[in-house]
Amino acid sequence: MNQQSSVSHTSTLIGRWYFAITVLLLITAAFFRLWDLGTAPPGMSAEELLNAQLSDHIREGNVSVIYDQPQPAREGLYYALLAASTSFTGRGLILWRLPSVWLAMFSLAVTAALTRRLFGARISLMALGLMAIAFWPVWMGRTVMHVTLMPLMTTLVLYALVRGYQSQQHTIMVFWFTLGGIALGMAQYVHVSAWTLIVIPVLFVLYRLLVNRHEMRRHWFNIFYVIILVLVVIVPLLIYLSRHPGAREPVPVAEQSQLLADIPGRVLAALTGVVLRGDMFPNHNLPGRPALGPLTGMLMIIGIGVSAVRWRKSAYGLALIWLASGLLPTALLPRSPDFEYMVVILPVLFVFPAIGLQSIYQQVKERLNEYRQPQFELVIAAIVALVISVNAIWTYRDYFIIWPELGDVRLNHQADLGLLAHYLDTNQDPTPISICSTAVDKVNDPFALSNKELLSYFMHRHNLPIRYFDCDQSLILASGGEPQRLIFPRGHYYDHLPGPLLAWMRYASNEHVPGIRPDVIMRLDIDRELADVVGAFMTTAPVAWAPETGESRMAPLPTPFGYNVTFLGYTVRDLSVQPGDYVELTTYWRLDGPSPPELTMFAHMLGDPVVVLAQNDNLGVNVAQLQVRDVFIQYSLIQTPTGTAPGLYPLSVGLYLPSSGARLQVFENGEARGDRLFLERVAVEPQ
């Protein structure tokens, strides 16, 4: 009688404190998912950046069931949620990751509710505690990946179906089965592994028919009802897959000649990887780090064994089916274990250690007298607290200290740009900023991003007046050369800047910023030197009006163009070339007022005032980002055509609007003088 009273008292005590402990564990989970959210790791991986771009596609109206441009193809539901979230919160490294934090916290809450309903409060609390602090779920709750939504969808589907299965009232039963069917259908738009969520209830029905056929009679209508709901919800997906067969295969089955022979080894590798070898991909995991520690892994094995012994009980049978079904995608994946494709087992994986410890607790407690049982319960509680605490310390060390410093992780997460974005977000220096951003090949890689685009994904201060320039062909000297910062995100500015532009960097000095490599942030103060060079152009860089103006005199420097752009002067590296050689022309311009949103410079080599022998139309700066008094320098290469006859060939320059092709007028004292300027003549010498 006293023993039963003690057990009842303990259960009541746990029930009384369950909510408080759950809240404490969720707060702990929130800490692990929010701590250093913008700096651990400092940047976004290539996969995360691709996901952010897909969400931008949705915001632009490009909505699709599956996006098959990247390989493997990616389901679209997560991107819709991400697009909706960033539409309200704005963009930035933290804001891209924040939806994953919310999804992870909801997933933990639903997992706690599901496991308590299936196994009771003790198992629920321990499973929640492990999920709150383990490396794998922490990573899953901080990354901008569509797989992040899967743990929530998994637990939501199973929670709804379990509630429907356990309900006695018809109305409540129908409600939960309806929710479960819709959630099961929606899950198919989340991740390729979601098909295993269909396998789980199918196997559970077969399992219950084997165990208790009579019990399942009252659920046949609801089972067919759920099937119909799922089919209705996934009709768009089925249509898409009928038109794009194989779109959801991460690695096409047809390319795996030894698939059947490899399946047992892959599944075993995936399961043992949970407790031994771990995921070897540095984007998912600290390579080789198992999802569970040694002690927790042993408890998991005990828990699986206990569940196998109790397989006739619905809760334990469901847990085993859940684990086996969730491992099925790894059977089709050569690279195993891969934590991304094992995501369906993520919640249940942490239930088995709790089942194992609960079984040990029950076995030992039955052998103790009633006077030792309270002390033993305290010992078990201390063991649980110790296991969770040790795992928390282990995860903190691995995730926040070791993992972000791995070379592969830093490289793939664009860590240099992430640290630079953090510097730009937090630095209060008012001096102007100009950043090198070279062009990328969007034709061959539509998801390639320039430095400017990358920083726009990482940064939070989007109102910061940053000038961007293509340092392969241009340079910006802000505010007429006054103190400023030139930033070369990849460093090694001397590998990009052409000679005439690189010459200005002899006045620059490196700014030392913790975590940022040398030669990235450069300080420059050359207003006096720039003024001397521009002043010298009046005598060293002759400029003439175009012949069509009827003016036979030289044009004065500086020379104003339309839209408040002023031509300051130029240099030509070599005025004597041979056919096939390049003429290296460097032009200097200044912005004196509001500018058009787009502008391009043309540089021509002329056979006569009308015939263009060779040209280079380009401008490595966006004039709309410039401020008044900014000077921009353009380096142009004009290739002399092969076969050009010896002689003197003039150069001409001007500006035009690329959208319309309209050239900007040149002015003198407010009067238009044509739409181009003539520069020195280049002598083409015989070969």
Secondary structure, 3 states (H helix, E strand, C coil): CHHHHHHHHHHHHHHHHHHHHHHHHHHHHHHHHHCCCCCCCCCCCHHHHHHHHHHHHHHCCCCCCEECCCCCCEECHHHHHHHHHHHHHCCCHHHHHHHHHHHHHHHHHHHHHHHHHHHCHHHHHHHHHHHHHCHHHHHHCCCCCHHHHHHHHHHHHHHHHHHHHHCCCHHHHHHHHHHHHHHHHHHCCCCHHHHHHHHHHHHHHHHHHHHCHHHHHHHHHHHHHHHHHHHHHCHHHHHHHHHCCCCCCCCCHHHCCCHHHHHHHHHHHHHHHHHCCCCCCCCCCCCCCCCCCHHHHHHHHHHHHHHHHCCCCHHHHHHHHHHHHHCHHHHCCCCCCCHHHHHHHHHHHCHHHHHHHHHHHHHHHHCCCCCCHHHHHHHHHHHHHHHHHHHHHHHHHHHHHHHHHCHHHHHHCCHHHHHHHHHHHHCCCCCCEEEECCCCCCCCCCCCCCHHHHHHHHCCCCCCCEEEECCCCEEEEHHHHCCEEEECCCCCHHHCCCHHHHHHHHHCEECCCCCCCCCCEEEECCHHHHHHHHHHHHHHCCCEECHHHCCCCECCCCEEEHHHEEEEEEEECCCEECCCCEEEEEEEEEECCCCCCCCEEEEEEECCCCCEEEEEEECCECHHHCCCCCEEEEEEEEECCCCCCCEEEEEEEEEECCCCCCECCEEECCEECCCCEEEEEEEECCC
